Amino acid sequence: TGLVIGPIVTVIISVGNSAVVIGLWPAHFIWTYYCVAKSKRLGWVLKIALLVSLPVPLTLWPIVAIIGSLIGGIGYGFLAPLIATFEAIGESITSKIYHCFADGCISTLKGSCTVVRDFTDFCFHSYFSYMDELSEEIYPDEKPIEVKLSKLPSCILVSLLAIPVDVPIITALALWKSPFMLFRGWKRLLEDLIGREGPFLETVCVPFAGLAIFLWPLAVVGSVVASFFSSFALALYSGIVVHQEDSFRMGLAYILAAVSIFDEYTNDLLDMREGSCFMRY
């Protein structure tokens, strides 16, 4: 069922969402610039910085949305009928063969149309409503969000220093701990399979849990890739620390603290030794 319905659902979601994104992109581009320029919630320095940098996210938005819709359509078109098929097997019904092929067809097609409709509502209503709120008048006692020019050089410098430090170390930690994640994940899944616990508790969930055992290496690879991209966010946040704390030294300290926090969090997640070998300032 997934092989038959999947391509249709993928076309509906990817084409529908792509048409919405491309059709509304000029309006999003113009209205975003208009609301940011008009907004009194933003200070002049922050407003100018946003107006200069907005072309990057506005240009990437259609590309990310189209690729995400394609991947999401493939996943939903295959998994939704698969789930419905196993639910039909688990139910006490007579025509199980019929329901294995019939269940999930109409519901998946309706669900794909619902996805496109909800995405359209977000792009057509929610986005413009949020931008309208950004351009509304502020209260007399409310201060606009501002970035001090005197802090900007130190913020940029710390962010530039953090990227070559945090990104390689965090990526190396993720690669180093990926074998632990792989084998400990397999160990936990196999223990649940033997003891019929966790995802193997219900009969209908056994096929999915068995599939999880085979696909677990992909989850490990995905976690390493996610760690690589998230390391950029952790590194760039050091510039925000400098601005918030008004301290160049605190920004430098955060560079090391970010690595320590990541190391400690992954140790807790993988049931490894508590704490971190990296110091915190």
BAFI-3210 file (N, C-alpha, C; in Angstrom, 3 decimals, decimal comma, padded with zeros to 6 digits):
// residues 281
n [1|2|3|4|5|6|7|8|9|10|11|12|13|14|15|16|17|18|19|20|21|22|23|24|25|26|27|28|29|30|31|32|33|34|35|36|37|38|39|40|41|42|43|44|45|46|47|48|49|50|51|52|53|54|55|56|57|58|59|60|61|62|63|64|65|66|67|68|69|70|71|72|73|74|75|76|77|78|79|80|81|82|83|84|85|86|87|88|89|90|91|92|93|94|95|96|97|98|99|100|101|102|103|104|105|106|107|108|109|110|111|112|113|114|115|116|117|118|119|120|121|122|123|124|125|126|127|128|129|130|131|132|133|134|135|136|137|138|139|140|141|142|143|144|145|146|147|148|149|150|151|152|153|154|155|156|157|158|159|160|161|162|163|164|165|166|167|168|169|170|171|172|173|174|175|176|177|178|179|180|181|182|183|184|185|186|187|188|189|190|191|192|193|194|195|196|197|198|199|200|201|202|203|204|205|206|207|208|209|210|211|212|213|214|215|216|217|218|219|220|221|222|223|224|225|226|227|228|229|230|231|232|233|234|235|236|237|238|239|240|241|242|243|244|245|246|247|248|249|250|251|252|253|254|255|256|257|258|259|260|261|262|263|264|265|266|267|268|269|270|271|272|273|274|275|276|277|278|279|280|281]
n.u [000,829|001,937|003,845|002,218|000,487|002,311|003,946|001,893|001,013|003,405|003,687|001,406|001,908|004,501|004,255|002,000|002,788|005,105|004,050|002,591|004,649|006,301|004,421|003,656|006,040|007,102|005,312|005,841|008,524|008,467|006,641|007,888|010,221|008,970|007,573|009,659|011,166|009,294|008,756|008,697|009,560|012,094|015,427|017,490|020,036|019,843|017,734|018,795|020,803|019,246|017,813|019,868|020,767|018,544|018,031|019,367|018,076|015,526|015,941|016,824|014,586|012,470|013,904|014,571|011,978|010,840|012,526|012,175|009,416|009,367|010,881|009,358|006,918|007,590|008,231|005,797|003,988|004,823|004,998|002,511|000,456|001,703|001,574|-001,207|-001,694|-000,510|-002,069|-004,489|-003,898|-003,615|-006,162|-009,299|-010,637|-012,269|-011,720|-008,801|-006,871|-008,003|-008,213|-005,543|-004,655|-006,513|-006,844|-005,609|-005,331|-007,344|-007,388|-004,722|-004,422|-006,280|-005,036|-002,659|-003,664|-004,628|-002,230|-001,144|-003,126|-002,937|-000,322|-000,640|-002,378|-000,645|001,342|-000,189|-001,873|-000,961|001,734|001,619|000,077|001,800|003,857|002,420|001,965|004,564|004,982|003,315|002,358|004,301|004,162|004,284|006,124|007,666|010,690|012,572|014,066|017,460|020,787|023,944|026,374|028,965|029,442|029,350|031,736|033,252|031,428|031,243|033,899|034,285|032,429|033,576|035,922|034,888|033,784|035,901|036,776|034,658|033,115|034,825|035,578|033,142|032,041|033,982|033,641|031,047|031,483|033,266|031,658|029,685|029,950|029,395|026,761|025,592|025,968|024,967|022,376|021,436|021,739|019,860|017,454|017,383|017,252|014,731|013,235|013,578|012,537|010,003|009,328|009,060|009,132|008,299|006,162|003,432|001,736|001,207|003,185|005,539|006,599|007,444|009,288|011,144|011,944|013,173|015,500|017,040|017,254|018,575|021,375|021,150|019,899|021,950|023,874|022,400|022,273|024,935|025,313|023,420|024,605|026,861|025,773|024,390|026,490|027,422|025,420|025,719|028,289|028,010|026,317|027,910|028,572|026,190|026,203|028,316|027,170|024,917|025,992|027,799|030,543|033,608|035,271|033,517|032,292|034,419|034,788|032,414|032,817|034,407|032,728|030,488|031,345|031,842|029,255|027,921|029,374|028,815|026,028|025,673|026,972|025,221|022,997|023,799|024,264|026,833|029,948|029,443|029,409|032,024|035,059|036,004|036,645|034,615|034,136]
n.v [-001,203|001,202|001,533|002,011|004,150|005,940|007,420|009,041|010,538|011,835|013,477|015,108|016,472|017,615|019,073|020,671|022,152|023,347|024,943|026,757|027,996|029,136|030,739|032,581|033,711|036,227|038,055|037,479|038,273|041,065|042,000|041,257|042,850|045,342|045,337|044,963|047,272|049,181|048,593|049,515|048,183|047,355|048,440|050,984|050,099|047,264|046,973|047,863|045,954|043,631|044,227|044,210|041,566|039,993|039,041|036,562|034,450|034,709|033,972|031,358|030,149|029,206|027,082|025,364|024,766|023,431|021,178|020,034|019,483|017,548|015,436|015,020|014,296|011,858|010,299|010,396|009,346|006,716|005,666|006,131|004,458|002,044|001,918|001,844|-000,630|-002,506|-001,976|-002,959|-005,661|-006,226|-005,951|-007,499|-008,664|-010,073|-009,982|-009,676|-009,637|-008,026|-005,601|-005,093|-004,131|-002,160|-000,402|002,697|003,904|005,860|007,443|008,276|009,771|011,810|012,853|013,877|015,973|017,512|018,243|019,962|021,935|022,916|023,896|025,893|027,589|028,437|029,822|031,759|032,999|032,863|033,720|036,343|037,525|037,438|039,125|041,485|041,978|042,526|044,995|046,660|049,428|050,332|050,240|053,226|052,977|050,894|049,557|049,565|046,721|046,586|046,719|047,346|049,357|049,529|047,066|045,341|044,709|043,060|040,987|039,843|039,063|037,122|035,199|034,439|033,331|031,199|029,379|027,869|026,449|025,225|023,813|021,754|020,274|019,480|018,013|016,006|014,801|013,797|011,939|010,234|009,160|007,901|005,043|003,991|004,836|003,397|000,577|000,408|001,220|-000,844|-002,939|-002,235|-002,308|-005,010|-006,261|-005,344|-006,608|-009,335|-009,437|-008,467|-005,740|-002,131|-000,720|-003,139|-004,085|-004,098|-006,105|-005,091|-003,248|-004,592|-005,161|-002,550|-001,950|-003,944|-003,051|-000,736|-001,702|-002,443|-000,004|001,559|002,271|004,365|006,292|006,866|007,959|010,187|011,572|012,314|014,021|015,976|016,905|018,120|020,314|021,631|022,467|024,801|026,631|026,617|027,677|030,244|031,386|032,344|034,956|036,239|035,871|037,541|040,017|040,048|039,731|041,725|041,335|040,448|038,465|036,603|035,644|034,284|032,339|030,938|029,587|027,349|026,286|025,505|023,236|021,557|021,336|020,019|017,616|016,592|016,329|014,419|012,277|011,709|011,000|008,659|006,992|007,047|007,841|010,176|013,766|015,791|015,768|018,154|021,396|023,814|027,309]
n.w [000,000|000,787|-001,239|-003,412|-002,704|-001,672|-003,705|-004,807|-002,612|-002,018|-004,267|-003,968|-001,506|-001,892|-004,332|-003,748|-001,388|-002,419|-004,451|-002,919|-001,437|-003,465|-004,775|-002,776|-002,080|-003,203|-001,933|000,768|000,885|000,290|002,260|004,627|004,637|004,687|007,168|009,014|008,542|009,284|011,923|015,345|017,475|017,226|017,549|015,901|015,078|015,208|013,445|010,986|010,681|010,413|008,060|006,227|006,357|005,821|003,109|002,927|004,646|003,501|000,884|001,170|002,275|000,374|-000,820|001,324|002,230|000,023|-000,290|002,257|002,148|000,160|001,318|003,650|002,463|001,243|003,506|004,996|003,131|002,926|005,568|006,838|005,512|006,180|008,986|009,284|008,114|009,890|012,101|011,218|011,130|013,808|014,834|015,776|013,337|010,452|007,624|007,061|005,049|003,098|004,512|004,980|002,549|001,946|004,144|005,164|002,698|001,716|004,022|004,215|001,872|002,391|004,642|003,532|001,993|004,083|005,291|003,346|003,387|006,036|005,980|004,095|005,492|007,510|006,036|004,744|006,599|009,400|009,259|008,182|010,148|012,346|011,433|011,241|013,958|014,700|013,541|014,932|017,093|019,970|023,589|025,636|027,774|026,972|025,829|022,818|021,165|021,104|019,754|020,941|019,457|020,388|021,523|019,443|017,813|019,615|020,035|017,475|017,127|019,170|018,342|015,902|016,859|018,276|016,454|015,010|017,213|018,761|016,810|015,508|017,830|019,064|016,955|016,762|019,269|018,927|016,864|018,191|020,204|018,795|018,168|020,740|021,055|018,976|019,601|022,224|021,819|020,141|021,974|023,958|022,494|021,701|024,203|025,020|023,057|023,656|026,251|025,810|026,277|026,541|023,307|022,256|023,615|022,851|020,458|017,911|017,615|017,294|014,611|013,866|015,853|015,346|012,846|013,683|014,838|012,629|011,333|013,121|012,847|010,964|012,495|014,263|012,543|011,734|014,159|014,515|012,333|013,016|015,357|014,302|012,830|014,881|016,424|015,281|015,968|018,761|018,926|017,752|019,558|021,537|020,936|021,573|024,302|025,036|024,446|026,142|028,734|028,734|028,589|027,411|028,302|029,468|027,191|025,958|027,908|027,636|025,271|025,909|027,846|026,383|025,000|027,167|028,250|026,145|026,088|028,648|028,518|026,449|027,653|029,788|028,275|027,021|029,130|030,220|031,884|034,509|034,313|032,797|030,897|030,154|031,325|033,052|033,025]
ca.u [000,000|002,828|004,477|001,221|-000,013|003,429|004,256|000,795|001,076|004,601|003,378|000,434|002,532|005,621|003,765|001,123|003,571|006,009|003,258|002,274|005,873|006,722|003,404|003,626|007,376|007,235|004,580|006,607|009,746|008,139|005,985|008,880|011,026|008,129|007,272|010,893|011,512|008,285|008,638|009,302|010,042|013,504|016,275|017,997|021,177|019,323|016,889|019,673|021,457|018,260|017,508|021,004|020,929|017,300|018,021|019,872|017,004|014,396|016,311|016,915|013,284|011,819|014,697|014,388|010,583|010,601|013,229|011,492|008,130|009,636|011,269|008,193|005,932|008,039|008,080|004,383|003,331|005,204|004,776|001,094|-000,189|002,335|000,985|-002,593|-001,678|-000,249|-003,241|-005,507|-003,516|-003,804|-007,563|-010,037|-011,525|-012,211|-011,097|-007,526|-006,152|-008,600|-007,871|-004,114|-004,465|-007,456|-006,647|-004,520|-005,339|-008,124|-006,974|-003,423|-004,660|-006,896|-004,020|-001,742|-004,370|-004,662|-000,893|-001,037|-004,029|-002,356|000,846|-001,160|-002,875|000,504|002,009|-001,089|-002,517|-000,145|002,943|001,275|-000,386|002,984|004,544|001,605|002,252|005,895|004,925|002,377|002,921|004,710|003,705|005,223|007,180|008,351|011,914|012,842|015,200|018,581|022,140|024,887|027,469|030,239|029,610|029,274|033,018|033,626|030,503|031,647|035,207|034,114|031,748|034,555|036,848|034,192|033,494|036,979|037,021|033,511|032,633|035,604|035,586|031,826|031,919|034,852|032,976|029,921|032,039|033,859|030,615|028,724|029,918|028,688|025,334|025,157|025,900|024,077|021,019|021,107|021,614|018,589|016,359|017,350|016,745|013,281|012,646|013,554|011,656|008,718|009,139|009,280|008,394|007,850|005,131|002,230|002,009|001,160|004,404|006,712|007,258|008,121|010,457|012,127|012,490|014,054|016,799|017,796|017,467|019,267|022,585|020,789|019,654|023,262|024,447|021,643|022,658|026,249|025,092|022,737|025,600|027,717|025,069|024,068|027,709|027,495|024,529|026,355|029,435|027,552|025,645|028,902|028,448|025,041|026,636|029,104|026,260|024,054|026,778|028,695|031,854|034,347|035,813|032,448|032,117|035,490|034,517|031,302|033,325|034,777|031,573|029,589|031,877|031,627|027,824|027,607|029,983|028,076|024,685|025,756|027,299|023,975|022,102|024,313|024,556|028,276|030,450|028,855|030,299|032,756|036,498|036,290|036,329|033,725|034,653]
ca.v [000,000|002,352|001,702|002,531|005,446|006,828|008,416|010,003|011,438|012,669|014,507|016,054|017,320|018,395|020,042|021,627|023,064|024,129|025,977|027,782|028,736|029,944|031,747|033,617|034,213|037,684|038,771|037,315|039,077|042,495|042,309|041,134|044,073|046,478|045,268|045,188|048,690|049,986|048,212|050,344|047,284|047,110|049,620|051,301|049,246|045,925|047,036|047,923|044,646|042,688|044,568|043,805|040,106|039,285|038,291|035,182|033,511|034,777|033,209|029,938|029,636|028,319|025,871|024,486|024,320|022,461|019,934|019,462|018,930|016,312|014,396|014,739|013,572|010,468|009,624|010,247|008,466|005,321|005,215|006,166|003,185|000,936|001,884|001,392|-002,061|-003,256|-001,819|-003,887|-007,015|-006,397|-005,907|-008,766|-008,579|-011,282|-009,745|-009,011|-009,419|-006,835|-004,400|-004,827|-003,336|-001,036|000,571|003,646|004,540|007,099|008,277|008,885|010,813|012,940|013,445|014,684|017,227|018,292|018,821|021,111|022,988|023,524|024,669|027,103|028,475|029,048|030,786|032,823|033,702|032,981|034,502|037,757|038,001|037,676|040,316|042,641|042,237|043,125|046,390|047,434|050,437|049,831|051,043|054,324|052,549|049,734|049,921|048,718|045,796|047,285|046,173|048,442|049,309|049,343|045,649|044,536|044,097|041,961|039,871|039,198|038,438|035,901|034,215|033,929|032,472|030,013|028,413|026,877|025,685|024,395|022,928|020,514|019,472|018,859|016,985|014,890|014,101|013,037|010,782|009,337|008,492|007,228|003,588|003,704|005,004|002,314|-000,726|000,477|001,245|-002,216|-003,744|-001,912|-002,797|-006,472|-006,618|-005,129|-007,634|-010,604|-009,319|-007,899|-004,498|-000,928|-000,695|-004,484|-004,498|-004,400|-006,933|-004,275|-002,437|-005,441|-004,927|-001,255|-002,047|-004,712|-002,153|000,213|-002,352|-002,378|001,390|002,287|002,957|005,637|007,248|007,268|008,884|011,434|012,297|012,921|015,167|017,008|017,487|019,015|021,566|022,325|023,068|026,180|027,441|026,768|028,577|031,610|031,917|033,020|036,384|036,721|035,917|038,769|041,168|040,008|039,896|042,877|040,861|039,671|037,305|035,616|035,016|033,297|031,230|030,151|028,712|026,087|025,747|024,855|021,887|020,793|021,042|018,993|016,359|016,093|015,927|013,150|011,228|011,341|010,361|007,325|006,295|006,963|008,459|011,479|014,907|015,994|015,949|019,549|022,259|024,962|028,501]
ca.w [000,000|000,821|-002,545|-004,354|-002,245|-001,356|-004,741|-004,959|-001,454|-002,180|-005,269|-003,401|-000,488|-002,429|-005,319|-003,078|-000,549|-003,264|-005,119|-001,917|-001,107|-004,607|-005,051|-001,740|-001,767|-003,404|-000,883|002,003|000,788|000,386|003,530|005,697|004,629|005,085|008,604|009,767|008,421|009,974|013,329|016,389|018,519|016,952|017,497|014,575|014,729|014,943|012,249|009,814|010,553|009,882|006,668|005,399|006,372|005,481|001,844|003,064|005,022|002,571|-000,312|001,530|002,701|-000,613|-001,044|002,484|002,270|-001,053|000,058|003,415|001,713|-000,579|002,279|004,487|001,667|001,090|004,794|005,352|002,166|003,155|006,941|007,224|005,146|006,901|010,323|009,152|007,803|011,122|012,959|010,720|011,523|015,241|015,219|015,674|012,183|009,631|006,314|007,320|003,793|002,472|005,272|004,826|001,340|001,869|005,225|004,979|001,374|001,728|005,157|003,907|000,870|003,093|005,507|002,723|001,680|005,326|005,467|002,438|003,862|007,241|005,567|003,449|006,557|008,179|005,154|004,290|007,713|010,612|009,016|008,041|011,460|013,174|010,940|011,632|015,371|014,782|013,101|015,741|017,978|021,278|024,718|025,936|028,688|026,395|025,135|021,649|021,230|020,476|019,840|021,125|018,492|021,085|021,834|018,226|017,419|020,509|019,774|016,223|017,336|019,957|017,493|014,944|017,597|018,776|015,386|014,821|018,440|019,148|015,740|015,401|019,063|019,233|015,917|017,157|020,375|018,377|016,161|019,181|020,982|017,916|018,382|021,991|020,790|018,099|020,268|023,382|021,291|019,747|023,190|024,615|021,660|021,775|025,533|024,999|022,201|024,384|027,415|025,394|027,000|025,748|022,037|021,900|024,563|022,086|019,278|016,707|017,549|017,091|013,313|013,855|016,717|014,597|011,830|014,366|015,045|011,377|010,952|014,183|012,355|010,331|013,578|014,784|011,558|011,828|015,377|014,278|011,440|013,801|016,267|013,511|012,538|016,130|016,974|014,789|016,802|020,071|018,791|017,484|020,746|022,379|020,689|022,347|025,705|025,196|024,454|027,324|029,958|028,548|029,028|026,425|029,003|029,612|025,884|025,794|028,826|027,096|024,210|026,560|028,569|025,425|024,773|028,398|028,358|025,148|026,535|029,811|028,088|025,718|028,629|030,467|027,309|026,702|030,389|030,397|033,107|034,767|034,206|031,555|031,048|029,838|032,456|032,873|033,697]
c.u [000,865|003,494|003,518|000,803|001,122|003,757|003,159|000,827|002,283|004,359|002,431|001,118|003,622|005,153|002,890|001,889|004,513|005,262|002,911|003,498|006,280|005,715|003,402|004,992|007,547|006,521|005,307|007,840|009,440|007,573|006,952|009,742|010,218|007,894|008,517|011,293|010,550|008,285|009,360|009,761|011,534|014,254|016,884|019,146|020,711|018,485|017,741|020,366|020,502|017,956|018,636|021,084|019,682|017,327|018,486|018,763|015,819|014,689|016,361|015,560|012,606|012,576|014,488|012,973|010,301|011,274|012,559|010,154|008,318|009,987|010,093|007,114|006,303|007,839|006,634|003,677|003,667|004,804|003,301|000,345|000,403|001,755|-000,446|-002,665|-001,460|-001,392|-004,350|-005,187|-003,804|-005,248|-008,211|-011,079|-011,298|-011,440|-009,770|-006,762|-006,678|-008,163|-006,381|-003,838|-005,341|-007,193|-005,434|-004,508|-006,040|-007,656|-005,635|-003,568|-005,305|-005,885|-003,035|-002,377|-004,460|-003,322|-000,725|-001,922|-003,469|-001,134|000,425|-001,682|-001,722|001,132|001,118|-001,666|-001,545|001,067|002,639|000,763|000,799|003,722|003,753|001,835|003,618|005,872|003,945|003,113|003,264|004,188|004,733|006,383|007,969|009,555|012,124|014,055|016,360|019,881|023,102|026,069|028,813|030,516|029,729|030,625|033,426|032,716|030,917|032,966|035,078|033,424|032,709|035,587|036,192|034,000|034,645|037,315|035,881|033,125|033,491|035,556|034,253|031,613|032,774|034,247|031,818|030,407|032,609|032,795|029,594|028,770|029,212|027,180|024,796|024,952|024,997|022,621|020,560|020,890|020,261|017,409|016,255|016,867|015,233|012,582|012,531|012,572|010,281|008,395|009,347|008,474|007,860|006,713|003,852|002,596|002,079|002,443|005,647|007,356|008,015|009,379|011,553|012,766|013,454|015,433|017,657|018,132|018,216|020,576|022,287|020,509|020,967|023,929|023,729|022,007|024,020|026,117|024,417|023,693|026,506|027,030|024,737|025,297|027,894|026,616|025,130|027,528|028,991|026,855|026,627|028,881|027,287|025,399|027,444|028,196|025,413|024,822|027,691|030,106|032,475|034,880|034,759|032,158|033,173|035,271|033,399|031,777|033,711|033,592|030,621|030,041|031,632|030,159|027,425|028,149|029,197|026,686|024,717|026,152|026,053|023,042|022,509|024,649|026,047|028,675|029,869|029,903|030,983|034,233|036,926|035,843|035,325|034,303|033,655]
c.v [001,256|002,608|002,280|003,943|006,443|007,842|009,462|011,027|012,368|013,793|015,551|017,016|018,202|019,452|021,096|022,634|023,930|025,241|027,112|028,643|029,662|031,055|032,892|034,223|035,703|038,494|038,667|038,209|040,555|042,832|042,188|042,386|045,274|046,489|045,501|046,657|049,578|049,759|049,191|049,499|047,016|048,432|049,803|050,386|047,839|045,910|047,063|046,583|043,607|042,964|044,151|042,282|039,336|038,552|036,845|034,225|033,538|034,030|031,715|029,331|028,774|027,016|024,874|023,923|023,256|021,127|019,252|018,845|017,618|015,168|014,016|013,974|012,117|009,693|009,378|009,276|007,004|004,836|005,178|004,906|001,991|000,796|001,370|-000,104|-002,900|-003,116|-002,763|-005,321|-007,252|-006,415|-007,276|-008,650|-009,800|-011,060|-009,007|-008,725|-008,171|-005,566|-004,079|-003,950|-002,086|000,026|001,452|004,338|005,894|008,017|008,965|009,987|012,042|013,640|014,305|016,006|018,124|018,955|020,060|022,258|023,691|024,369|025,963|028,091|029,172|030,133|031,974|033,630|033,935|033,881|035,989|038,335|038,304|038,935|041,579|043,002|042,902|044,609|047,235|048,445|049,813|050,756|052,132|053,902|051,345|050,197|049,011|047,825|046,397|046,524|047,350|048,279|049,049|047,874|044,787|043,948|042,925|040,755|039,102|038,456|037,125|034,819|033,605|033,030|031,160|028,960|027,427|026,070|024,709|023,389|021,669|019,639|018,765|017,766|015,770|014,099|013,247|011,798|009,761|008,528|007,766|005,705|003,195|003,806|003,857|001,021|-000,694|000,575|-000,126|-003,098|-003,499|-002,446|-004,321|-006,948|-006,429|-006,178|-008,957|-010,553|-008,772|-006,663|-003,331|-000,944|-002,051|-004,966|-004,896|-005,166|-006,102|-003,473|-003,259|-005,217|-003,609|-001,286|-002,876|-003,890|-001,151|-000,381|-002,234|-000,940|002,193|002,923|004,277|006,705|007,749|008,258|010,231|012,248|012,965|014,147|016,311|017,679|018,463|020,351|022,337|022,971|024,499|027,099|027,669|027,740|030,022|032,225|032,617|034,523|036,993|036,817|037,185|039,979|041,196|040,312|041,114|042,529|040,001|038,385|036,219|034,914|033,970|032,085|030,340|029,199|027,351|025,450|025,023|023,428|021,003|020,400|019,939|017,639|015,757|015,604|014,591|012,002|010,764|010,584|008,922|006,507|006,051|007,669|009,854|012,581|014,974|016,154|017,370|020,430|023,328|026,144|028,955]
c.w [000,000|-000,518|-003,568|-003,981|-002,037|-002,434|-004,926|-003,830|-001,562|-003,171|-004,698|-002,436|-001,088|-003,421|-004,652|-002,241|-001,375|-003,987|-004,160|-001,626|-002,247|-004,891|-004,058|-001,455|-002,055|-002,328|000,452|002,003|001,017|001,759|004,707|005,782|005,107|006,595|009,454|009,717|009,200|011,480|014,249|017,579|018,380|016,919|016,119|014,165|014,374|013,674|010,984|009,586|009,970|008,418|005,732|005,274|005,951|004,141|001,969|003,498|004,064|001,277|-000,023|001,861|001,640|-000,825|000,088|002,521|001,210|-000,735|001,245|003,056|000,966|000,371|003,169|003,743|001,473|002,388|005,159|004,410|002,360|004,541|007,318|006,778|005,885|008,296|010,267|008,861|009,058|012,121|012,522|011,112|012,996|015,673|015,028|014,573|011,306|008,336|006,480|006,034|003,092|003,184|005,186|003,607|001,320|002,924|004,942|003,643|001,420|002,848|004,889|002,873|001,505|003,996|004,740|002,319|002,913|005,592|004,597|002,907|005,093|006,901|004,883|004,478|007,269|007,313|004,819|005,437|008,876|010,394|008,935|009,356|012,370|012,725|011,257|013,097|015,541|014,440|013,902|016,611|019,329|022,368|025,035|026,833|028,170|025,590|023,925|021,872|020,443|020,686|019,922|020,176|019,161|021,396|020,579|017,810|018,300|020,310|018,530|016,404|018,102|019,132|016,485|015,616|018,023|017,695|015,178|016,066|018,709|018,074|015,616|016,649|019,257|018,193|016,252|018,312|019,867|017,634|017,140|019,914|020,112|018,035|019,673|021,783|019,943|018,878|021,500|022,944|020,850|020,975|023,858|023,807|021,718|023,139|025,608|024,149|022,942|025,547|027,101|026,236|026,042|024,468|021,609|022,795|023,838|020,821|018,011|016,527|017,244|015,721|013,269|014,718|016,048|013,494|012,451|014,602|013,789|010,982|012,007|013,720|011,662|011,378|014,167|013,831|011,606|013,048|015,219|013,378|012,185|014,784|015,533|013,264|013,816|016,748|016,486|015,629|018,185|020,009|018,601|018,688|021,682|022,157|021,444|023,824|025,969|025,289|025,714|028,604|029,913|029,008|027,932|027,044|029,173|028,291|025,606|026,694|028,300|026,003|024,781|027,271|027,626|025,138|025,985|028,559|027,387|025,579|027,695|029,418|027,349|026,641|029,376|029,533|027,028|027,944|030,571|031,695|033,282|034,645|032,862|031,858|030,710|031,002|032,051|033,625|034,740]
res [t|g|l|v|i|g|p|i|v|t|v|i|i|s|v|g|n|s|a|v|v|i|g|l|w|p|a|h|f|i|w|t|y|y|c|v|a|k|s|k|r|l|g|w|v|l|k|i|a|l|l|v|s|l|p|v|p|l|t|l|w|p|i|v|a|i|i|g|s|l|i|g|g|i|g|y|g|f|l|a|p|l|i|a|t|f|e|a|i|g|e|s|i|t|s|k|i|y|h|c|f|a|d|g|c|i|s|t|l|k|g|s|c|t|v|v|r|d|f|t|d|f|c|f|h|s|y|f|s|y|m|d|e|l|s|e|e|i|y|p|d|e|k|p|i|e|v|k|l|s|k|l|p|s|c|i|l|v|s|l|l|a|i|p|v|d|v|p|i|i|t|a|l|a|l|w|k|s|p|f|m|l|f|r|g|w|k|r|l|l|e|d|l|i|g|r|e|g|p|f|l|e|t|v|c|v|p|f|a|g|l|a|i|f|l|w|p|l|a|v|v|g|s|v|v|a|s|f|f|s|s|f|a|l|a|l|y|s|g|i|v|v|h|q|e|d|s|f|r|m|g|l|a|y|i|l|a|a|v|s|i|f|d|e|y|t|n|d|l|l|d|m|r|e|g|s|c|f|m|r|y]
***
